[in-house]
Amino acid sequence: MSPMELNRMMRIRAGFSNWIEIVSGQSNRRGSSTFGAMHLVDTHAHLYLPQFDEDREAMIQRAIEAGVEKIFLPNIDLDTIPLMHSLCDRFPQNCFPMMGLHPCDVNEDFQSVLAQMRLMFSERKYWAVGETGIDLYWDKTKLDLQIASFKIQIEWAKELSLPIVIHARESFDEIFSVLDEVNDERLTGVFHCFTGNEAQAKHIDGYGGFMFGFGGVLTHEKSGLSETVKQIQPEKIVLETDSPFLAPMPHRGKRNESAYVRIVVEKLATVLGRSIHDVESITTRNSERLFGF
């Protein structure tokens, strides 16, 4: 079955379904009818990783059935590029590639790696630069290398008029130091998997061109994000999963997948005191503005 036929089949099946069932055994849970529902966007998912090798097509079918029809795939390193391309070629209406070098994979040879990646922008369409940024959770010894790699990819984003996808883990101060220096009206993007506090959110908002990506961590009680997200303009929020990582409740500790965007929508609607339809509509429009699709 071709991807186009698969999409058509899933929409037909979904159109006759009364309720979306994301969590097994909870068919009466609060949700929205798939028939005529807003299409959702997973702005960040690594669906090409081996965690999905056993059921990748079925997993994408579940996402489509849940209304998640567009999934943006950030690159990690040189080895993941063919895997990402293959998945996007297999599902061209659903999976959209980004190109960048993940901060955890920045090594001494990063300039050579980036040079190879830069050439690829002339070979096919990418929807963003990333993911890039700074990660000091695992290794603080490569900070200078990560900063240098981050700055190069920021320049790509400006040159190519593409959004940049920023990974920030235990590194907001370091990232702010870079952005305070290089930010201008040409730079747009998203702080993926935002886990910062209100002050950090205000700092990011001051740059003018950035959105905030929220995923499964929002549903984790001790994350503190329920209070922080209230201080962010809804027009600056996009949805993500970071699959296969950071699954929402009640799947925490298990593999994440794109269909679980629906769980994030429901949590966000509860926190903001808005309808699920409003959250769907606003975040999808935000994704459209972010990626220009």
Sequence and secondary structure as in RCSB ss.txt:
>XXXX:A:sequence
MSPMELNRMMRIRAGFSNWIEIVSGQSNRRGSSTFGAMHLVDTHAHLYLPQFDEDREAMIQRAIEAGVEKIFLPN
IDLDTIPLMHSLCDRFPQNCFPMMGLHPCDVNEDFQSVLAQMRLMFSERKYWAVGETGIDLYWDKTKLDLQIASF
KIQIEWAKELSLPIVIHARESFDEIFSVLDEVNDERLTGVFHCFTGNEAQAKHIDGYGGFMFGFGGVLTHEKSGL
SETVKQIQPEKIVLETDSPFLAPMPHRGKRNESAYVRIVVEKLATVLGRSIHDVESITTRNSERLFGF
>XXXX:A:secstr
  HHHHHHHHHHHHHT SS   STT TTSS   STT   EEE  B TTSGGGTTTHHHHHHHHHHTTEEEEEE  
 STTTHHHHHHHHHHSTTTEEE B   GGG  TTHHHHHHHHHHHTTTS  S EEEEEEE SS STTHHHHHHHH
HHHHHHHHHHT  EEEEEES HHHHHHHHHHH  TT  EEEET    HHHHHHHHHHSSEEEEE GGGGSGGG H
HHHGGGS GGGEEE   BTSS  TTSTTS   GGGHHHHHHHHHHHHT  HHHHHHHHHHHHHHHHT 
